[in-house]
Amino acid sequence: MKHYAGIDLSMETSHVCVVDAEGRKVAAQGVDSTPEAIAAMLERHGPLERVVIETGLAR
C-alpha cells in the first residue's frame, strides 16, 4: 500500500502525519525536530511515495 507523509517542521517539536493513498490517517505524532527522530518515525511506515515539509517563520 502506498503511503505519503507530511511534516510540520518547527524548532523544537515537529508534527508528522502519514496517510494512505485514500487519504486515511495511518499515523500522526509529535517528534523532536532532529533528523534522527523524524527519520525513525517515517521509517516505521516503510517506503513512502512522497514527503512534504511545511515550515514557517513563526515567532
PDB file of N, CA, C and O in Angstrom:
ATOM      1  N   MET A   1       0.840  -1.175   0.000  1.00  0.00           N
ATOM      2  CA  MET A   1       0.000   0.000   0.000  1.00  0.00           C
ATOM      3  C   MET A   1       0.889   1.244   0.000  1.00  0.00           C
ATOM      4  O   MET A   1       1.909   1.284   0.688  1.00  0.00           O
ATOM      5  N   LYS A   2       0.505   2.238  -0.759  1.00  0.00           N
ATOM      6  CA  LYS A   2       1.271   3.476  -0.840  1.00  0.00           C
ATOM      7  C   LYS A   2       0.975   4.370   0.358  1.00  0.00           C
ATOM      8  O   LYS A   2      -0.171   4.522   0.780  1.00  0.00           O
ATOM      9  N   HIS A   3       2.047   4.957   0.892  1.00  0.00           N
ATOM     10  CA  HIS A   3       1.918   5.898   1.997  1.00  0.00           C
ATOM     11  C   HIS A   3       2.603   7.210   1.641  1.00  0.00           C
ATOM     12  O   HIS A   3       3.575   7.245   0.886  1.00  0.00           O
ATOM     13  N   TYR A   4       2.066   8.284   2.206  1.00  0.00           N
ATOM     14  CA  TYR A   4       2.574   9.635   1.992  1.00  0.00           C
ATOM     15  C   TYR A   4       2.729  10.288   3.357  1.00  0.00           C
ATOM     16  O   TYR A   4       1.980   9.970   4.281  1.00  0.00           O
ATOM     17  N   ALA A   5       3.694  11.199   3.499  1.00  0.00           N
ATOM     18  CA  ALA A   5       3.920  11.836   4.794  1.00  0.00           C
ATOM     19  C   ALA A   5       3.981  13.343   4.647  1.00  0.00           C
ATOM     20  O   ALA A   5       4.444  13.874   3.638  1.00  0.00           O
ATOM     21  N   GLY A   6       3.502  14.016   5.677  1.00  0.00           N
ATOM     22  CA  GLY A   6       3.618  15.464   5.785  1.00  0.00           C
ATOM     23  C   GLY A   6       4.301  15.784   7.098  1.00  0.00           C
ATOM     24  O   GLY A   6       4.007  15.173   8.126  1.00  0.00           O
ATOM     25  N   ILE A   7       5.210  16.738   7.065  1.00  0.00           N
ATOM     26  CA  ILE A   7       5.943  17.143   8.263  1.00  0.00           C
ATOM     27  C   ILE A   7       5.742  18.636   8.466  1.00  0.00           C
ATOM     28  O   ILE A   7       6.029  19.433   7.573  1.00  0.00           O
ATOM     29  N   ASP A   8       5.247  19.017   9.645  1.00  0.00           N
ATOM     30  CA  ASP A   8       5.168  20.423  10.042  1.00  0.00           C
ATOM     31  C   ASP A   8       6.408  20.667  10.888  1.00  0.00           C
ATOM     32  O   ASP A   8       6.433  20.344  12.076  1.00  0.00           O
ATOM     33  N   LEU A   9       7.427  21.232  10.278  1.00  0.00           N
ATOM     34  CA  LEU A   9       8.748  21.359  10.885  1.00  0.00           C
ATOM     35  C   LEU A   9       8.835  22.620  11.737  1.00  0.00           C
ATOM     36  O   LEU A   9       8.550  23.721  11.266  1.00  0.00           O
ATOM     37  N   SER A  10       9.231  22.447  12.995  1.00  0.00           N
ATOM     38  CA  SER A  10       9.408  23.558  13.930  1.00  0.00           C
ATOM     39  C   SER A  10      10.769  23.435  14.600  1.00  0.00           C
ATOM     40  O   SER A  10      11.485  22.455  14.394  1.00  0.00           O
ATOM     41  N   MET A  11      11.114  24.423  15.392  1.00  0.00           N
ATOM     42  CA  MET A  11      12.437  24.456  16.013  1.00  0.00           C
ATOM     43  C   MET A  11      12.667  23.303  16.998  1.00  0.00           C
ATOM     44  O   MET A  11      13.723  22.672  16.971  1.00  0.00           O
ATOM     45  N   GLU A  12      11.687  23.026  17.864  1.00  0.00           N
ATOM     46  CA  GLU A  12      11.889  22.020  18.912  1.00  0.00           C
ATOM     47  C   GLU A  12      11.112  20.733  18.668  1.00  0.00           C
ATOM     48  O   GLU A  12      11.664  19.638  18.773  1.00  0.00           O
ATOM     49  N   THR A  13       9.825  20.870  18.340  1.00  0.00           N
ATOM     50  CA  THR A  13       8.968  19.704  18.115  1.00  0.00           C
ATOM     51  C   THR A  13       8.317  19.819  16.750  1.00  0.00           C
ATOM     52  O   THR A  13       7.749  20.859  16.415  1.00  0.00           O
ATOM     53  N   SER A  14       8.395  18.774  15.973  1.00  0.00           N
ATOM     54  CA  SER A  14       7.749  18.732  14.663  1.00  0.00           C
ATOM     55  C   SER A  14       6.601  17.734  14.714  1.00  0.00           C
ATOM     56  O   SER A  14       6.591  16.822  15.540  1.00  0.00           O
ATOM     57  N   HIS A  15       5.636  17.919  13.820  1.00  0.00           N
ATOM     58  CA  HIS A  15       4.496  17.012  13.766  1.00  0.00           C
ATOM     59  C   HIS A  15       4.523  16.289  12.430  1.00  0.00           C
ATOM     60  O   HIS A  15       4.654  16.902  11.371  1.00  0.00           O
ATOM     61  N   VAL A  16       4.395  14.972  12.507  1.00  0.00           N
ATOM     62  CA  VAL A  16       4.472  14.120  11.322  1.00  0.00           C
ATOM     63  C   VAL A  16       3.141  13.389  11.170  1.00  0.00           C
ATOM     64  O   VAL A  16       2.610  12.837  12.134  1.00  0.00           O
ATOM     65  N   CYS A  17       2.612  13.393   9.958  1.00  0.00           N
ATOM     66  CA  CYS A  17       1.383  12.660   9.660  1.00  0.00           C
ATOM     67  C   CYS A  17       1.634  11.785   8.441  1.00  0.00           C
ATOM     68  O   CYS A  17       2.197  12.237   7.444  1.00  0.00           O
ATOM     69  N   VAL A  18       1.211  10.528   8.529  1.00  0.00           N
ATOM     70  CA  VAL A  18       1.329   9.585   7.416  1.00  0.00           C
ATOM     71  C   VAL A  18      -0.086   9.183   7.012  1.00  0.00           C
ATOM     72  O   VAL A  18      -0.903   8.822   7.859  1.00  0.00           O
ATOM     73  N   VAL A  19      -0.370   9.249   5.709  1.00  0.00           N
ATOM     74  CA  VAL A  19      -1.683   8.857   5.194  1.00  0.00           C
ATOM     75  C   VAL A  19      -1.507   7.809   4.102  1.00  0.00           C
ATOM     76  O   VAL A  19      -0.434   7.672   3.515  1.00  0.00           O
ATOM     77  N   ASP A  20      -2.593   7.067   3.841  1.00  0.00           N
ATOM     78  CA  ASP A  20      -2.550   6.089   2.756  1.00  0.00           C
ATOM     79  C   ASP A  20      -3.036   6.739   1.460  1.00  0.00           C
ATOM     80  O   ASP A  20      -3.334   7.934   1.440  1.00  0.00           O
ATOM     81  N   ALA A  21      -3.116   5.972   0.399  1.00  0.00           N
ATOM     82  CA  ALA A  21      -3.475   6.502  -0.918  1.00  0.00           C
ATOM     83  C   ALA A  21      -4.890   7.076  -0.963  1.00  0.00           C
ATOM     84  O   ALA A  21      -5.199   7.892  -1.831  1.00  0.00           O
ATOM     85  N   GLU A  22      -5.751   6.656  -0.035  1.00  0.00           N
ATOM     86  CA  GLU A  22      -7.115   7.174   0.026  1.00  0.00           C
ATOM     87  C   GLU A  22      -7.222   8.385   0.948  1.00  0.00           C
ATOM     88  O   GLU A  22      -8.308   8.938   1.120  1.00  0.00           O
ATOM     89  N   GLY A  23      -6.102   8.800   1.540  1.00  0.00           N
ATOM     90  CA  GLY A  23      -6.098   9.955   2.433  1.00  0.00           C
ATOM     91  C   GLY A  23      -6.441   9.629   3.876  1.00  0.00           C
ATOM     92  O   GLY A  23      -6.611  10.538   4.689  1.00  0.00           O
ATOM     93  N   ARG A  24      -6.546   8.354   4.207  1.00  0.00           N
ATOM     94  CA  ARG A  24      -6.840   7.959   5.592  1.00  0.00           C
ATOM     95  C   ARG A  24      -5.575   8.049   6.430  1.00  0.00           C
ATOM     96  O   ARG A  24      -4.505   7.604   6.015  1.00  0.00           O
ATOM     97  N   LYS A  25      -5.712   8.630   7.613  1.00  0.00           N
ATOM     98  CA  LYS A  25      -4.569   8.786   8.507  1.00  0.00           C
ATOM     99  C   LYS A  25      -4.098   7.433   9.005  1.00  0.00           C
ATOM    100  O   LYS A  25      -4.877   6.658   9.560  1.00  0.00           O
ATOM    101  N   VAL A  26      -2.822   7.153   8.805  1.00  0.00           N
ATOM    102  CA  VAL A  26      -2.189   5.925   9.267  1.00  0.00           C
ATOM    103  C   VAL A  26      -1.504   6.177  10.607  1.00  0.00           C
ATOM    104  O   VAL A  26      -1.526   5.324  11.495  1.00  0.00           O
ATOM    105  N   ALA A  27      -0.897   7.353  10.745  1.00  0.00           N
ATOM    106  CA  ALA A  27      -0.203   7.712  11.981  1.00  0.00           C
ATOM    107  C   ALA A  27      -0.043   9.222  12.040  1.00  0.00           C
ATOM    108  O   ALA A  27       0.052   9.893  11.013  1.00  0.00           O
ATOM    109  N   ALA A  28      -0.014   9.743  13.253  1.00  0.00           N
ATOM    110  CA  ALA A  28       0.272  11.160  13.479  1.00  0.00           C
ATOM    111  C   ALA A  28       0.949  11.264  14.835  1.00  0.00           C
ATOM    112  O   ALA A  28       0.495  10.678  15.818  1.00  0.00           O
ATOM    113  N   GLN A  29       2.028  12.010  14.875  1.00  0.00           N
ATOM    114  CA  GLN A  29       2.806  12.053  16.112  1.00  0.00           C
ATOM    115  C   GLN A  29       3.681  13.298  16.132  1.00  0.00           C
ATOM    116  O   GLN A  29       4.184  13.735  15.098  1.00  0.00           O
ATOM    117  N   GLY A  30       3.855  13.864  17.325  1.00  0.00           N
ATOM    118  CA  GLY A  30       4.843  14.908  17.535  1.00  0.00           C
ATOM    119  C   GLY A  30       6.176  14.254  17.861  1.00  0.00           C
ATOM    120  O   GLY A  30       6.233  13.303  18.641  1.00  0.00           O
ATOM    121  N   VAL A  31       7.247  14.763  17.265  1.00  0.00           N
ATOM    122  CA  VAL A  31       8.585  14.205  17.491  1.00  0.00           C
ATOM    123  C   VAL A  31       9.577  15.343  17.679  1.00  0.00           C
ATOM    124  O   VAL A  31       9.323  16.473  17.262  1.00  0.00           O
ATOM    125  N   ASP A  32      10.704  15.042  18.306  1.00  0.00           N
ATOM    126  CA  ASP A  32      11.781  16.023  18.389  1.00  0.00           C
ATOM    127  C   ASP A  32      12.189  16.423  16.974  1.00  0.00           C
ATOM    128  O   ASP A  32      12.141  15.609  16.052  1.00  0.00           O
ATOM    129  N   SER A  33      12.584  17.667  16.814  1.00  0.00           N
ATOM    130  CA  SER A  33      12.967  18.169  15.486  1.00  0.00           C
ATOM    131  C   SER A  33      14.416  17.862  15.147  1.00  0.00           C
ATOM    132  O   SER A  33      15.175  18.745  14.748  1.00  0.00           O
ATOM    133  N   THR A  34      14.786  16.606  15.310  1.00  0.00           N
ATOM    134  CA  THR A  34      16.125  16.171  14.914  1.00  0.00           C
ATOM    135  C   THR A  34      15.972  15.251  13.713  1.00  0.00           C
ATOM    136  O   THR A  34      14.951  14.577  13.579  1.00  0.00           O
ATOM    137  N   PRO A  35      16.962  15.212  12.846  1.00  0.00           N
ATOM    138  CA  PRO A  35      16.869  14.295  11.705  1.00  0.00           C
ATOM    139  C   PRO A  35      16.639  12.849  12.140  1.00  0.00           C
ATOM    140  O   PRO A  35      15.894  12.113  11.493  1.00  0.00           O
ATOM    141  N   GLU A  36      17.277  12.448  13.231  1.00  0.00           N
ATOM    142  CA  GLU A  36      17.156  11.063  13.702  1.00  0.00           C
ATOM    143  C   GLU A  36      15.732  10.743  14.152  1.00  0.00           C
ATOM    144  O   GLU A  36      15.207   9.679  13.825  1.00  0.00           O
ATOM    145  N   ALA A  37      15.104  11.649  14.899  1.00  0.00           N
ATOM    146  CA  ALA A  37      13.750  11.402  15.405  1.00  0.00           C
ATOM    147  C   ALA A  37      12.729  11.387  14.269  1.00  0.00           C
ATOM    148  O   ALA A  37      11.832  10.544  14.244  1.00  0.00           O
ATOM    149  N   ILE A  38      12.869  12.315  13.341  1.00  0.00           N
ATOM    150  CA  ILE A  38      11.941  12.364  12.210  1.00  0.00           C
ATOM    151  C   ILE A  38      12.116  11.123  11.337  1.00  0.00           C
ATOM    152  O   ILE A  38      11.128  10.513  10.929  1.00  0.00           O
ATOM    153  N   ALA A  39      13.347  10.748  11.051  1.00  0.00           N
ATOM    154  CA  ALA A  39      13.608   9.556  10.233  1.00  0.00           C
ATOM    155  C   ALA A  39      13.067   8.300  10.906  1.00  0.00           C
ATOM    156  O   ALA A  39      12.491   7.443  10.235  1.00  0.00           O
ATOM    157  N   ALA A  40      13.242   8.177  12.217  1.00  0.00           N
ATOM    158  CA  ALA A  40      12.753   6.992  12.933  1.00  0.00           C
ATOM    159  C   ALA A  40      11.240   6.870  12.810  1.00  0.00           C
ATOM    160  O   ALA A  40      10.723   5.770  12.618  1.00  0.00           O
ATOM    161  N   MET A  41      10.526   7.984  12.917  1.00  0.00           N
ATOM    162  CA  MET A  41       9.069   7.962  12.789  1.00  0.00           C
ATOM    163  C   MET A  41       8.671   7.544  11.370  1.00  0.00           C
ATOM    164  O   MET A  41       7.778   6.715  11.197  1.00  0.00           O
ATOM    165  N   LEU A  42       9.322   8.106  10.365  1.00  0.00           N
ATOM    166  CA  LEU A  42       8.970   7.796   8.978  1.00  0.00           C
ATOM    167  C   LEU A  42       9.327   6.364   8.597  1.00  0.00           C
ATOM    168  O   LEU A  42       8.581   5.721   7.859  1.00  0.00           O
ATOM    169  N   GLU A  43      10.444   5.859   9.083  1.00  0.00           N
ATOM    170  CA  GLU A  43      10.902   4.510   8.730  1.00  0.00           C
ATOM    171  C   GLU A  43       9.957   3.417   9.214  1.00  0.00           C
ATOM    172  O   GLU A  43       9.948   2.321   8.653  1.00  0.00           O
ATOM    173  N   ARG A  44       9.167   3.692  10.237  1.00  0.00           N
ATOM    174  CA  ARG A  44       8.210   2.700  10.748  1.00  0.00           C
ATOM    175  C   ARG A  44       7.115   2.384   9.735  1.00  0.00           C
ATOM    176  O   ARG A  44       6.405   1.389   9.877  1.00  0.00           O
ATOM    177  N   HIS A  45       6.975   3.226   8.717  1.00  0.00           N
ATOM    178  CA  HIS A  45       5.874   3.070   7.764  1.00  0.00           C
ATOM    179  C   HIS A  45       6.348   2.646   6.385  1.00  0.00           C
ATOM    180  O   HIS A  45       5.633   2.805   5.396  1.00  0.00           O
ATOM    181  N   GLY A  46       7.559   2.105   6.323  1.00  0.00           N
ATOM    182  CA  GLY A  46       8.074   1.568   5.066  1.00  0.00           C
ATOM    183  C   GLY A  46       8.383   2.652   4.053  1.00  0.00           C
ATOM    184  O   GLY A  46       8.395   3.838   4.383  1.00  0.00           O
ATOM    185  N   PRO A  47       8.630   2.246   2.829  1.00  0.00           N
ATOM    186  CA  PRO A  47       8.929   3.228   1.787  1.00  0.00           C
ATOM    187  C   PRO A  47       7.737   4.167   1.586  1.00  0.00           C
ATOM    188  O   PRO A  47       6.588   3.727   1.548  1.00  0.00           O
ATOM    189  N   LEU A  48       8.021   5.443   1.458  1.00  0.00           N
ATOM    190  CA  LEU A  48       6.980   6.449   1.254  1.00  0.00           C
ATOM    191  C   LEU A  48       7.014   6.927  -0.196  1.00  0.00           C
ATOM    192  O   LEU A  48       8.082   7.072  -0.790  1.00  0.00           O
ATOM    193  N   GLU A  49       5.839   7.166  -0.750  1.00  0.00           N
ATOM    194  CA  GLU A  49       5.747   7.670  -2.122  1.00  0.00           C
ATOM    195  C   GLU A  49       6.234   9.111  -2.207  1.00  0.00           C
ATOM    196  O   GLU A  49       6.916   9.489  -3.160  1.00  0.00           O
ATOM    197  N   ARG A  50       5.877   9.915  -1.203  1.00  0.00           N
ATOM    198  CA  ARG A  50       6.227  11.330  -1.225  1.00  0.00           C
ATOM    199  C   ARG A  50       6.199  11.867   0.199  1.00  0.00           C
ATOM    200  O   ARG A  50       5.401  11.430   1.029  1.00  0.00           O
ATOM    201  N   VAL A  51       7.082  12.820   0.467  1.00  0.00           N
ATOM    202  CA  VAL A  51       7.124  13.505   1.758  1.00  0.00           C
ATOM    203  C   VAL A  51       7.095  14.997   1.475  1.00  0.00           C
ATOM    204  O   VAL A  51       7.868  15.495   0.656  1.00  0.00           O
ATOM    205  N   VAL A  52       6.199  15.713   2.156  1.00  0.00           N
ATOM    206  CA  VAL A  52       6.148  17.166   2.028  1.00  0.00           C
ATOM    207  C   VAL A  52       6.486  17.782   3.378  1.00  0.00           C
ATOM    208  O   VAL A  52       6.178  17.216   4.426  1.00  0.00           O
ATOM    209  N   ILE A  53       7.119  18.939   3.339  1.00  0.00           N
ATOM    210  CA  ILE A  53       7.540  19.624   4.561  1.00  0.00           C
ATOM    211  C   ILE A  53       6.977  21.030   4.550  1.00  0.00           C
ATOM    212  O   ILE A  53       7.101  21.756   3.564  1.00  0.00           O
ATOM    213  N   GLU A  54       6.350  21.410   5.670  1.00  0.00           N
ATOM    214  CA  GLU A  54       5.863  22.768   5.842  1.00  0.00           C
ATOM    215  C   GLU A  54       6.685  23.413   6.940  1.00  0.00           C
ATOM    216  O   GLU A  54       6.893  22.824   8.000  1.00  0.00           O
ATOM    217  N   THR A  55       7.144  24.607   6.687  1.00  0.00           N
ATOM    218  CA  THR A  55       7.878  25.351   7.695  1.00  0.00           C
ATOM    219  C   THR A  55       7.510  26.815   7.560  1.00  0.00           C
ATOM    220  O   THR A  55       7.090  27.265   6.494  1.00  0.00           O
ATOM    221  N   GLY A  56       7.667  27.545   8.630  1.00  0.00           N
ATOM    222  CA  GLY A  56       7.325  28.963   8.604  1.00  0.00           C
ATOM    223  C   GLY A  56       8.273  29.754   9.475  1.00  0.00           C
ATOM    224  O   GLY A  56       9.257  29.231   9.998  1.00  0.00           O
ATOM    225  N   LEU A  57       7.960  31.006   9.616  1.00  0.00           N
ATOM    226  CA  LEU A  57       8.804  31.904  10.401  1.00  0.00           C
ATOM    227  C   LEU A  57       8.082  32.397  11.644  1.00  0.00           C
ATOM    228  O   LEU A  57       8.276  33.542  12.051  1.00  0.00           O
ATOM    229  N   ALA A  58       7.252  31.556  12.259  1.00  0.00           N
ATOM    230  CA  ALA A  58       6.509  31.949  13.458  1.00  0.00           C
ATOM    231  C   ALA A  58       7.462  32.344  14.566  1.00  0.00           C
ATOM    232  O   ALA A  58       8.511  31.727  14.751  1.00  0.00           O
ATOM    233  N   ARG A  59       7.093  33.360  15.287  1.00  0.00           N
ATOM    234  CA  ARG A  59       7.922  33.835  16.405  1.00  0.00           C
ATOM    235  C   ARG A  59       7.130  33.842  17.673  1.00  0.00           C
ATOM    236  O   ARG A  59       7.653  34.210  18.725  1.00  0.00           O
TER     237      ARG A  59
END
